[in-house]
Amino acid sequence: NNEMWTMSFETPYETIEKRVNARELLKLVGYAAHTMGDPGVVFIDHMNDYHFLSEYDDVRFSATNPCGEQPLMPHGSCNLGSVNLNAFVKDPFTDHAIYDFERFDFVVSEMIGALDDLLTMLGDRHALPEQREHVIQYREVGLGVMGLADLALSMRLRYGSPEFIEFLDKLMRRMLNAATKASALRAKELGTFPRFDYDKVSSSRFYQTGIDPDTDALVKAYGMRNSRLLSIAPTGSISNILGVSGGVEPFFQINYTRRIVSMFEEEKTITIWEKTPVALAKAMGVKPEQLPEWALVTSQNIPFMERAHVQATIQKYVDTAISSTFDLHNSASVDDVINIYKTAWNLGFKGATVFRDRCAKIGILAGINENTEDLNPATPPHLHVEEKWFNKKTKETKEYITHISVSSSGHTPEKIEKELCPLCGDVLVKKQGCIHCNNQECDYEKCAI
């Protein structure tokens, strides 16, 4: 509605508020993502409204891990594992390919048990007593998937097609119920997580959307061992080890280069051919580049609405969140980025990330012999911030006043009044997320991590 919106950030030591034009802020976020691939967006209200514990008044998320698949409560921790979806296809690449759902159910159940055992074995190794207590109270695990793009080819389905979405809906619902049944049966044997409350859990919108009657009967009888079950991580390393696509992404390209950065060796680039498209081509008696169009869906040629509906279908059955990136062609505009964010919100995403090819940040993956020049740079939008005085409280509870002002270009730095450099006594300036001394000859700098 193009009105001013109050942003607020609170810590035990200070509260910071700014009033900004909401529409201009969205444009600025879109510009930054178009230019650098950051920031991604997190829809905190969706995260809080759609999971097993949404009806618990004191369970609220305020942040995620950097990849976005793990909304966490204070002192929460990740305990993740993933299943290779492509491993359950019988007679792949044929017209009579079928999916072994019974074996899939068994592996999901075993993985939930393994992750729960890890909590018992390693939960007391967390650094803080609050973290150790959190593990005891909630017993959070996160089982994810990889190889979804490979699965599509093995089943002779076009990634993103209506037939693929229909199959995916069945698969993810099955995964959720297999995981929940496994957690209920472990609760029968070992006890529920201490904060389990059937009435609250079963009344959550997530539970009512995805849990089948036979699963509900087990939960009602035995409870749940784990407060969280599914989480879709990017699986960048383990999917490479197995030679399948990462997480729930489409293939980046059928062949591409990967940049490898090491702390101890020089940076190097290697060429990779995706194994499953090559295997499909061999089964069809053609070269990989001669595969039919349905088999050549990649992250940069899939229509973005098809890509969005894939993620929305998966999110319906995932109680935490999904790490996934919309890879955009260099020609994509800032408005395209903003449209993706709006679509993600409307479809119930818990977060969204974009990365535009050849933007200012160098990507890990690139096409063969690809030009690295950005042919579509954007102009930074203006962001109007109302000048506002506000109070901060330091650890020593000393109050001081800060005045925020914005230059005509829409950028700060912001002078931090009544705070002086501890080294030279000059004024401190806030710039690019860090506090610097205004004295050019002074090296003082303080950055939040």
GULUMPA-686135 format. One record per residue (C-alpha): residue in three letters; y, x negated, z. Coordinates in nm, 3 decimals. Each point is the difference from the previous one (the first is absolute). Layout:
residues N
type=ALA; north=Y; east=X; up=Z
...
END
This chain:
residues 449
type=ASN; north=0.000; east=0.000; up=0.000
type=ASN; north=0.226; east=-0.308; up=-0.031
type=GLU; north=0.118; east=0.018; up=0.363
type=MET; north=0.052; east=-0.276; up=0.255
type=TRP; north=-0.309; east=-0.088; up=0.204
type=THR; north=-0.021; east=-0.179; up=0.334
type=MET; north=-0.240; east=-0.293; up=0.020
type=SER; north=-0.099; east=-0.106; up=0.349
type=PHE; north=-0.204; east=-0.291; up=0.130
type=GLU; north=-0.086; east=-0.034; up=0.367
type=THR; north=-0.157; east=-0.278; up=0.204
type=PRO; north=-0.019; east=-0.038; up=0.378
type=TYR; north=0.313; east=-0.211; up=-0.028
type=GLU; north=0.224; east=0.161; up=-0.257
type=THR; north=0.068; east=0.300; up=-0.223
type=ILE; north=0.151; east=-0.040; up=-0.345
type=GLU; north=0.134; east=0.290; up=-0.205
type=LYS; north=0.151; east=0.025; up=-0.345
type=ARG; north=0.099; east=0.301; up=-0.206
type=VAL; north=-0.071; east=-0.040; up=-0.369
type=ASN; north=-0.009; east=0.217; up=-0.309
type=ALA; north=-0.370; east=0.088; up=-0.028
type=ARG; north=-0.005; east=0.024; up=-0.380
type=GLU; north=0.177; east=-0.333; up=-0.037
type=LEU; north=-0.243; east=-0.158; up=0.246
type=LEU; north=-0.297; east=0.120; up=-0.207
type=LYS; north=0.161; east=-0.149; up=-0.311
type=LEU; north=0.048; east=-0.329; up=0.185
type=VAL; north=-0.364; east=-0.002; up=0.110
type=GLY; north=-0.106; east=0.076; up=-0.358
type=TYR; north=0.219; east=-0.281; up=-0.132
type=ALA; north=-0.146; east=-0.250; up=0.248
type=ALA; north=-0.357; east=0.099; up=-0.087
type=HIS; north=0.082; east=-0.015; up=-0.373
type=THR; north=0.146; east=-0.348; up=0.042
type=MET; north=-0.235; east=-0.159; up=0.255
type=GLY; north=-0.298; east=0.231; up=0.059
type=ASP; north=0.126; east=0.067; up=0.353
type=PRO; north=0.044; east=0.205; up=0.205
type=GLY; north=-0.293; east=0.234; up=-0.017
type=VAL; north=0.055; east=0.335; up=0.167
type=VAL; north=-0.184; east=0.150; up=0.296
type=PHE; north=0.000; east=0.374; up=0.065
type=ILE; north=-0.025; east=-0.003; up=0.379
type=ASP; north=-0.009; east=0.379; up=0.032
type=HIS; north=-0.300; east=0.021; up=-0.236
type=MET; north=-0.170; east=-0.276; up=0.198
type=ASN; north=0.054; east=0.186; up=0.325
type=ASP; north=-0.092; east=0.344; up=-0.132
type=TYR; north=-0.327; east=-0.077; up=-0.180
type=HIS; north=-0.275; east=-0.166; up=0.203
type=PHE; north=-0.257; east=0.083; up=0.269
type=LEU; north=0.244; east=-0.038; up=0.292
type=SER; north=0.304; east=0.177; up=-0.146
type=GLU; north=-0.018; east=0.269; up=0.272
type=TYR; north=0.027; east=-0.256; up=0.282
type=ASP; north=0.362; east=0.011; up=0.117
type=ASP; north=0.005; east=-0.366; up=0.105
type=VAL; north=-0.159; east=-0.145; up=-0.317
type=ARG; north=0.272; east=-0.103; up=-0.242
type=PHE; north=0.029; east=-0.278; up=-0.255
type=SER; north=0.319; east=-0.188; up=-0.070
type=ALA; north=-0.116; east=-0.275; up=-0.237
type=THR; north=-0.289; east=-0.135; up=-0.206
type=ASN; north=-0.146; east=-0.338; up=-0.080
type=PRO; north=0.172; east=-0.163; up=-0.304
type=CYS; north=-0.256; east=0.134; up=-0.250
type=GLY; north=0.050; east=0.355; up=0.128
type=GLU; north=-0.358; east=0.117; up=0.056
type=GLN; north=0.016; east=-0.012; up=0.382
type=PRO; north=0.257; east=0.213; up=0.185
type=LEU; north=-0.031; east=-0.126; up=0.355
type=MET; north=0.098; east=0.118; up=0.344
type=PRO; north=0.155; east=-0.258; up=0.235
type=HIS; north=-0.262; east=-0.268; up=0.077
type=GLY; north=-0.236; east=0.135; up=-0.267
type=SER; north=-0.200; east=-0.240; up=-0.217
type=CYS; north=-0.186; east=-0.003; up=-0.331
type=ASN; north=-0.380; east=-0.009; up=-0.024
type=LEU; north=-0.073; east=0.042; up=-0.369
type=GLY; north=-0.292; east=-0.017; up=-0.242
type=SER; north=-0.061; east=0.120; up=-0.355
type=VAL; north=-0.281; east=0.139; up=-0.217
type=ASN; north=-0.051; east=-0.089; up=-0.367
type=LEU; north=-0.003; east=0.340; up=-0.172
type=ASN; north=-0.147; east=-0.140; up=-0.320
type=ALA; north=-0.320; east=-0.107; up=0.177
type=PHE; north=-0.135; east=0.357; up=0.016
type=VAL; north=-0.007; east=0.084; up=-0.372
type=LYS; north=-0.348; east=0.041; up=-0.149
type=ASP; north=-0.045; east=-0.067; up=-0.374
type=PRO; north=0.362; east=-0.117; up=-0.045
type=PHE; north=0.174; east=0.022; up=-0.340
type=THR; north=-0.243; east=0.266; up=-0.125
type=ASP; north=0.043; east=0.372; up=-0.065
type=HIS; north=-0.241; east=0.071; up=0.286
type=ALA; north=0.170; east=-0.220; up=0.261
type=ILE; north=-0.014; east=0.161; up=0.345
type=TYR; north=0.144; east=-0.081; up=0.341
type=ASP; north=-0.237; east=-0.062; up=0.290
type=PHE; north=0.182; east=0.208; up=0.262
type=GLU; north=-0.282; east=-0.021; up=0.255
type=ARG; north=0.005; east=-0.379; up=0.001
type=PHE; north=0.379; east=0.009; up=0.011
type=ASP; north=-0.013; east=0.224; up=0.310
type=PHE; north=-0.242; east=-0.243; up=0.166
type=VAL; north=0.218; east=-0.307; up=-0.067
type=VAL; north=0.315; east=0.177; up=0.122
type=SER; north=-0.182; east=0.096; up=0.320
type=GLU; north=-0.125; east=-0.356; up=0.053
type=MET; north=0.348; east=-0.143; up=-0.061
type=ILE; north=0.159; east=0.232; up=0.256
type=GLY; north=-0.260; east=-0.116; up=0.250
type=ALA; north=0.064; east=-0.366; up=-0.082
type=LEU; north=0.377; east=0.035; up=0.038
type=ASP; north=-0.047; east=0.184; up=0.330
type=ASP; north=-0.228; east=-0.279; up=0.123
type=LEU; north=0.271; east=-0.252; up=-0.086
type=LEU; north=0.238; east=0.184; up=0.232
type=THR; north=-0.250; east=-0.040; up=0.282
type=MET; north=-0.065; east=-0.367; up=-0.079
type=LEU; north=0.357; east=-0.114; up=-0.066
type=GLY; north=0.231; east=0.257; up=0.161
type=ASP; north=0.049; east=-0.211; up=0.311
type=ARG; north=0.127; east=-0.294; up=-0.206
type=HIS; north=0.340; east=0.154; up=-0.071
type=ALA; north=0.288; east=-0.198; up=0.145
type=LEU; north=0.167; east=0.279; up=0.197
type=PRO; north=-0.155; east=0.224; up=0.267
type=GLU; north=0.174; east=0.298; up=-0.165
type=GLN; north=-0.185; east=-0.075; up=-0.324
type=ARG; north=-0.334; east=-0.027; up=0.178
type=GLU; north=0.062; east=0.331; up=0.176
type=HIS; north=0.099; east=0.166; up=-0.329
type=VAL; north=-0.333; east=-0.103; up=-0.156
type=ILE; north=-0.184; east=0.162; up=0.290
type=GLN; north=0.200; east=0.324; up=-0.012
type=TYR; north=-0.002; east=0.061; up=-0.377
type=ARG; north=-0.274; east=-0.214; up=-0.164
type=GLU; north=0.172; east=-0.007; up=-0.341
type=VAL; north=-0.190; east=-0.115; up=-0.309
type=GLY; north=0.097; east=0.009; up=-0.366
type=LEU; north=-0.262; east=0.015; up=-0.273
type=GLY; north=0.134; east=-0.033; up=-0.352
type=VAL; north=-0.121; east=-0.039; up=-0.357
type=MET; north=0.027; east=-0.227; up=-0.303
type=GLY; north=-0.133; east=0.008; up=-0.354
type=LEU; north=0.137; east=0.343; up=-0.090
type=ALA; north=0.106; east=-0.107; up=-0.351
type=ASP; north=-0.344; east=-0.154; up=-0.055
type=LEU; north=-0.163; east=0.323; up=0.120
type=ALA; north=0.194; east=0.195; up=-0.263
type=LEU; north=-0.135; east=-0.219; up=-0.282
type=SER; north=-0.354; east=-0.001; up=0.138
type=MET; north=0.006; east=0.383; up=0.006
type=ARG; north=0.168; east=0.011; up=-0.345
type=LEU; north=0.306; east=0.175; up=0.143
type=ARG; north=0.360; east=-0.076; up=-0.090
type=TYR; north=0.187; east=-0.111; up=0.312
type=GLY; north=0.257; east=0.272; up=0.075
type=SER; north=-0.155; east=0.273; up=-0.218
type=PRO; north=-0.067; east=0.351; up=0.139
type=GLU; north=-0.375; east=-0.071; up=0.000
type=PHE; north=0.059; east=-0.320; up=0.194
type=ILE; north=0.225; east=0.178; up=0.253
type=GLU; north=-0.267; east=0.268; up=0.052
type=PHE; north=-0.266; east=-0.264; up=0.064
type=LEU; north=0.236; east=-0.197; up=0.227
type=ASP; north=0.074; east=0.307; up=0.212
type=LYS; north=-0.372; east=0.053; up=0.056
type=LEU; north=-0.057; east=-0.369; up=0.076
type=MET; north=0.282; east=-0.038; up=0.254
type=ARG; north=-0.083; east=0.325; up=0.178
type=ARG; north=-0.357; east=-0.124; up=0.027
type=MET; north=0.119; east=-0.333; up=0.138
type=LEU; north=0.215; east=0.166; up=0.268
type=ASN; north=-0.281; east=0.226; up=0.115
type=ALA; north=-0.258; east=-0.280; up=0.001
type=ALA; north=0.235; east=-0.215; up=0.211
type=THR; north=0.079; east=0.285; up=0.240
type=LYS; north=-0.368; east=0.088; up=0.044
type=ALA; north=-0.077; east=-0.364; up=0.074
type=SER; north=0.275; east=-0.010; up=0.261
type=ALA; north=-0.128; east=0.323; up=0.159
type=LEU; north=-0.357; east=-0.129; up=0.020
type=ARG; north=0.120; east=-0.325; up=0.158
type=ALA; north=0.195; east=0.209; up=0.250
type=LYS; north=-0.325; east=0.176; up=0.088
type=GLU; north=-0.157; east=-0.339; up=0.074
type=LEU; north=0.292; east=-0.201; up=0.140
type=GLY; north=0.268; east=0.252; up=0.097
type=THR; north=0.324; east=0.116; up=-0.161
type=PHE; north=0.325; east=-0.190; up=-0.007
type=PRO; north=0.156; east=0.086; up=0.339
type=ARG; north=0.285; east=0.208; up=-0.140
type=PHE; north=-0.219; east=0.223; up=-0.217
type=ASP; north=0.091; east=0.370; up=0.024
type=TYR; north=-0.195; east=0.227; up=-0.237
type=ASP; north=0.257; east=0.281; up=0.004
type=LYS; north=0.283; east=-0.234; up=-0.097
type=VAL; north=-0.198; east=-0.200; up=-0.257
type=SER; north=-0.152; east=0.306; up=-0.168
type=SER; north=0.336; east=0.177; up=-0.022
type=SER; north=0.163; east=-0.288; up=-0.192
type=ARG; north=0.088; east=0.076; up=-0.362
type=PHE; north=-0.194; east=-0.306; up=-0.114
type=TYR; north=-0.320; east=0.115; up=0.173
type=GLN; north=0.033; east=0.353; up=-0.133
type=THR; north=0.057; east=-0.129; up=-0.354
type=GLY; north=-0.290; east=-0.242; up=-0.032
type=ILE; north=-0.272; east=0.062; up=0.258
type=ASP; north=-0.303; east=0.206; up=-0.107
type=PRO; north=-0.169; east=0.255; up=0.233
type=ASP; north=-0.312; east=-0.213; up=0.063
type=THR; north=0.220; east=-0.296; up=0.093
type=ASP; north=0.209; east=0.220; up=0.229
type=ALA; north=-0.316; east=0.113; up=0.180
type=LEU; north=-0.084; east=-0.362; up=0.085
type=VAL; north=0.354; east=-0.076; up=0.115
type=LYS; north=0.008; east=0.313; up=0.215
type=ALA; north=-0.334; east=-0.093; up=0.158
type=TYR; north=0.050; east=-0.373; up=0.053
type=GLY; north=0.366; east=-0.086; up=-0.059
type=MET; north=0.113; east=-0.309; up=-0.195
type=ARG; north=-0.046; east=-0.364; up=0.085
type=ASN; north=0.309; east=-0.103; up=-0.197
type=SER; north=0.348; east=0.148; up=-0.025
type=ARG; north=0.054; east=-0.138; up=-0.352
type=LEU; north=-0.252; east=-0.057; up=-0.275
type=LEU; north=0.125; east=-0.065; up=-0.355
type=SER; north=0.265; east=-0.239; up=-0.129
type=ILE; north=0.042; east=-0.125; up=-0.359
type=ALA; north=0.096; east=-0.368; up=0.006
type=PRO; north=0.088; east=-0.198; up=-0.317
type=THR; north=-0.316; east=-0.219; up=0.035
type=GLY; north=0.160; east=-0.272; up=-0.211
type=SER; north=-0.235; east=-0.279; up=0.109
type=ILE; north=-0.330; east=0.179; up=0.059
type=SER; north=0.025; east=0.198; up=-0.325
type=ASN; north=0.050; east=-0.329; up=-0.186
type=ILE; north=-0.311; east=-0.140; up=0.168
type=LEU; north=-0.201; east=0.303; up=-0.117
type=GLY; north=0.163; east=0.006; up=-0.343
type=VAL; north=0.131; east=0.357; up=0.023
type=SER; north=0.341; east=0.168; up=0.000
type=GLY; north=0.197; east=-0.008; up=0.323
type=GLY; north=0.031; east=0.306; up=0.224
type=VAL; north=0.058; east=0.314; up=-0.204
type=GLU; north=0.212; east=-0.167; up=-0.269
type=PRO; north=-0.068; east=0.024; up=-0.372
type=PHE; north=-0.070; east=-0.332; up=-0.167
type=PHE; north=0.315; east=-0.211; up=-0.024
type=GLN; north=-0.106; east=-0.111; up=-0.348
type=ILE; north=-0.337; east=-0.065; up=-0.160
type=ASN; north=0.086; east=-0.369; up=0.001
type=TYR; north=0.290; east=-0.161; up=0.181
type=THR; north=0.114; east=-0.310; up=0.185
type=ARG; north=-0.002; east=-0.037; up=0.378
type=ARG; north=0.240; east=-0.235; up=0.178
type=ILE; north=-0.164; east=-0.184; up=0.291
type=VAL; north=0.230; east=-0.142; up=0.266
type=SER; north=-0.142; east=-0.232; up=0.266
type=MET; north=0.157; east=-0.176; up=0.297
type=PHE; north=-0.201; east=-0.313; up=-0.078
type=GLU; north=-0.034; east=-0.013; up=-0.378
type=GLU; north=0.230; east=0.038; up=-0.298
type=GLU; north=0.057; east=0.351; up=-0.133
type=LYS; north=-0.231; east=0.084; up=-0.289
type=THR; north=-0.066; east=0.286; up=-0.241
type=ILE; north=-0.341; east=0.124; up=-0.114
type=THR; north=-0.104; east=0.252; up=-0.268
type=ILE; north=-0.217; east=0.292; up=0.108
type=TRP; north=-0.201; east=0.252; up=-0.203
type=GLU; north=-0.098; east=0.316; up=0.185
type=LYS; north=-0.380; east=0.007; up=0.022
type=THR; north=-0.066; east=0.372; up=-0.036
type=PRO; north=0.197; east=0.053; up=-0.325
type=VAL; north=-0.179; east=-0.304; up=-0.144
type=ALA; north=-0.336; east=0.147; up=0.107
type=LEU; north=0.092; east=0.338; up=-0.151
type=ALA; north=0.095; east=-0.166; up=-0.327
type=LYS; north=-0.334; east=-0.182; up=-0.006
type=ALA; north=-0.184; east=0.328; up=0.063
type=MET; north=0.192; east=0.164; up=-0.286
type=GLY; north=-0.051; east=-0.295; up=-0.234
type=VAL; north=0.371; east=-0.074; up=-0.047
type=LYS; north=0.252; east=-0.262; up=0.109
type=PRO; north=0.205; east=0.081; up=0.314
type=GLU; north=0.317; east=0.047; up=-0.205
type=GLN; north=-0.187; east=0.253; up=-0.218
type=LEU; north=-0.081; east=0.234; up=0.288
type=PRO; north=0.106; east=0.363; up=-0.049
type=GLU; north=0.334; east=0.109; up=0.139
type=TRP; north=-0.151; east=0.182; up=0.299
type=ALA; north=-0.145; east=-0.331; up=0.121
type=LEU; north=0.323; east=-0.198; up=-0.030
type=VAL; north=0.206; east=0.174; up=0.269
type=THR; north=0.206; east=-0.257; up=0.191
type=SER; north=0.267; east=0.011; up=0.267
type=GLN; north=0.274; east=-0.035; up=-0.262
type=ASN; north=-0.116; east=0.253; up=-0.258
type=ILE; north=-0.123; east=0.285; up=0.220
type=PRO; north=0.247; east=0.294; up=0.011
type=PHE; north=0.164; east=-0.015; up=0.340
type=MET; north=-0.081; east=0.365; up=0.083
type=GLU; north=-0.371; east=-0.066; up=-0.059
type=ARG; north=0.027; east=-0.306; up=0.221
type=ALA; north=0.178; east=0.207; up=0.266
type=HIS; north=-0.264; east=0.275; up=-0.003
type=VAL; north=-0.274; east=-0.259; up=0.052
type=GLN; north=0.169; east=-0.122; up=0.317
type=ALA; north=0.084; east=0.351; up=0.120
type=THR; north=-0.365; east=0.104; up=-0.039
type=ILE; north=-0.115; east=-0.295; up=0.208
type=GLN; north=0.269; east=0.049; up=0.266
type=LYS; north=-0.125; east=0.354; up=0.060
type=TYR; north=-0.313; east=-0.148; up=0.161
type=VAL; north=0.139; east=-0.319; up=0.159
type=ASP; north=0.122; east=0.041; up=0.356
type=THR; north=0.212; east=-0.316; up=0.003
type=ALA; north=0.164; east=-0.116; up=-0.324
type=ILE; north=-0.045; east=-0.177; up=-0.334
type=SER; north=0.125; east=-0.337; up=-0.118
type=SER; north=0.067; east=0.037; up=-0.370
type=THR; north=0.269; east=-0.108; up=-0.246
type=PHE; north=0.146; east=0.168; up=-0.306
type=ASP; north=0.019; east=-0.283; up=-0.255
type=LEU; north=0.287; east=0.073; up=-0.237
type=HIS; north=0.085; east=-0.133; up=-0.343
type=ASN; north=0.311; east=-0.216; up=-0.020
type=SER; north=0.181; east=0.284; up=-0.182
type=ALA; north=-0.026; east=0.232; up=0.304
type=SER; north=0.338; east=0.109; up=0.140
type=VAL; north=0.131; east=0.046; up=0.353
type=ASP; north=-0.027; east=0.375; up=-0.058
type=ASP; north=-0.370; east=-0.047; up=-0.081
type=VAL; north=-0.047; east=-0.172; up=0.336
type=ILE; north=0.185; east=0.277; up=0.183
type=ASN; north=-0.206; east=0.263; up=-0.183
type=ILE; north=-0.320; east=-0.170; up=0.119
type=TYR; north=0.125; east=0.011; up=0.359
type=LYS; north=0.087; east=0.370; up=-0.029
type=THR; north=-0.334; east=0.081; up=-0.162
type=ALA; north=-0.183; east=-0.193; up=0.271
type=TRP; north=0.176; east=0.206; up=0.264
type=ASN; north=-0.077; east=0.329; up=-0.174
type=LEU; north=-0.370; east=-0.087; up=-0.039
type=GLY; north=-0.047; east=-0.089; up=0.366
type=PHE; north=-0.010; east=-0.379; up=-0.020
type=LYS; north=0.049; east=-0.189; up=0.325
type=GLY; north=0.174; east=-0.283; up=-0.182
type=ALA; north=0.074; east=-0.137; up=-0.347
type=THR; north=0.056; east=-0.342; up=-0.152
type=VAL; north=0.110; east=-0.102; up=-0.349
type=PHE; north=0.005; east=-0.332; up=-0.181
type=ARG; north=0.176; east=-0.035; up=-0.333
type=ASP; north=-0.133; east=-0.260; up=-0.239
type=ARG; north=0.227; east=-0.306; up=-0.036
type=CYS; north=0.234; east=0.100; up=0.281
type=ALA; north=0.169; east=-0.269; up=0.210
type=LYS; north=-0.308; east=-0.050; up=0.219
type=ILE; north=-0.285; east=-0.184; up=-0.172
type=GLY; north=-0.319; east=0.208; up=0.010
type=ILE; north=-0.342; east=-0.132; up=0.098
type=LEU; north=-0.150; east=0.148; up=-0.319
type=ALA; north=0.134; east=-0.033; up=-0.354
type=GLY; north=-0.110; east=0.070; up=-0.355
type=ILE; north=-0.122; east=-0.276; up=-0.229
type=ASN; north=0.290; east=-0.198; up=-0.155
type=GLU; north=0.242; east=0.254; up=0.141
type=ASN; north=0.377; east=-0.047; up=-0.028
type=THR; north=0.152; east=-0.032; up=0.348
type=GLU; north=0.358; east=0.097; up=-0.093
type=ASP; north=0.131; east=0.322; up=0.154
type=LEU; north=0.130; east=0.199; up=-0.298
type=ASN; north=0.108; east=0.299; up=0.206
type=PRO; north=0.208; east=-0.108; up=0.303
type=ALA; north=0.187; east=0.272; up=0.190
type=THR; north=0.351; east=0.015; up=0.145
type=PRO; north=0.023; east=0.030; up=0.381
type=PRO; north=0.116; east=0.349; up=0.105
type=HIS; north=0.278; east=0.060; up=0.250
type=LEU; north=-0.093; east=0.111; up=0.352
type=HIS; north=0.269; east=0.170; up=0.206
type=VAL; north=-0.037; east=-0.056; up=0.374
type=GLU; north=0.232; east=0.180; up=0.241
type=GLU; north=0.180; east=-0.246; up=0.225
type=LYS; north=-0.132; east=0.065; up=0.346
type=TRP; north=0.033; east=-0.155; up=0.343
type=PHE; north=-0.310; east=-0.003; up=0.213
type=ASN; north=-0.140; east=-0.155; up=0.318
type=LYS; north=-0.281; east=-0.250; up=0.033
type=LYS; north=-0.180; east=-0.104; up=0.315
type=THR; north=-0.134; east=-0.351; up=0.031
type=LYS; north=-0.290; east=-0.107; up=0.220
type=GLU; north=0.251; east=-0.072; up=0.274
type=THR; north=0.130; east=0.360; up=-0.047
type=LYS; north=0.340; east=-0.144; up=-0.093
type=GLU; north=0.176; east=0.242; up=-0.236
type=TYR; north=0.192; east=-0.124; up=-0.299
type=ILE; north=0.150; east=0.168; up=-0.304
type=THR; north=-0.076; east=-0.056; up=-0.365
type=HIS; north=0.197; east=0.131; up=-0.295
type=ILE; north=-0.175; east=0.046; up=-0.332
type=SER; north=0.207; east=-0.031; up=-0.315
type=VAL; north=-0.104; east=-0.011; up=-0.362
type=SER; north=0.171; east=-0.182; up=-0.283
type=SER; north=0.094; east=0.177; up=-0.322
type=SER; north=-0.319; east=-0.130; up=-0.163
type=GLY; north=-0.211; east=0.180; up=0.255
type=HIS; north=-0.123; east=-0.319; up=0.164
type=THR; north=0.056; east=-0.141; up=0.348
type=PRO; north=0.025; east=-0.273; up=0.173
type=GLU; north=0.082; east=0.159; up=0.330
type=LYS; north=0.207; east=-0.179; up=0.262
type=ILE; north=-0.155; east=0.023; up=0.342
type=GLU; north=0.300; east=0.032; up=0.224
type=LYS; north=0.003; east=-0.142; up=0.355
type=GLU; north=-0.310; east=-0.210; up=-0.076
type=LEU; north=0.072; east=-0.366; up=-0.057
type=CYS; north=-0.211; east=-0.284; up=-0.131
type=PRO; north=-0.176; east=-0.177; up=0.290
type=LEU; north=0.039; east=-0.336; up=-0.177
type=CYS; north=0.363; east=-0.008; up=-0.112
type=GLY; north=0.162; east=0.317; up=0.134
type=ASP; north=0.096; east=0.142; up=-0.342
type=VAL; north=-0.060; east=0.363; up=-0.105
type=LEU; north=-0.356; east=0.104; up=-0.092
type=VAL; north=-0.063; east=0.178; up=-0.331
type=LYS; north=-0.298; east=0.222; up=-0.088
type=LYS; north=-0.124; east=-0.058; up=-0.354
type=GLN; north=-0.331; east=0.077; up=-0.175
type=GLY; north=-0.172; east=0.097; up=0.324
type=CYS; north=0.099; east=-0.318; up=0.187
type=ILE; north=0.287; east=-0.101; up=0.228
type=HIS; north=0.195; east=-0.305; up=-0.121
type=CYS; north=0.293; east=-0.191; up=0.139
type=ASN; north=0.321; east=0.057; up=-0.197
type=ASN; north=0.074; east=-0.373; up=0.027
type=GLN; north=-0.132; east=-0.160; up=-0.320
type=GLU; north=-0.057; east=-0.330; up=0.181
type=CYS; north=-0.222; east=0.161; up=0.266
type=ASP; north=-0.375; east=0.055; up=-0.058
type=TYR; north=-0.053; east=0.283; up=0.254
type=GLU; north=-0.222; east=0.277; up=-0.136
type=LYS; north=-0.209; east=0.271; up=0.163
type=CYS; north=-0.236; east=0.227; up=-0.194
type=ALA; north=-0.207; east=0.294; up=0.119
type=ILE; north=-0.372; east=-0.017; up=-0.079
END
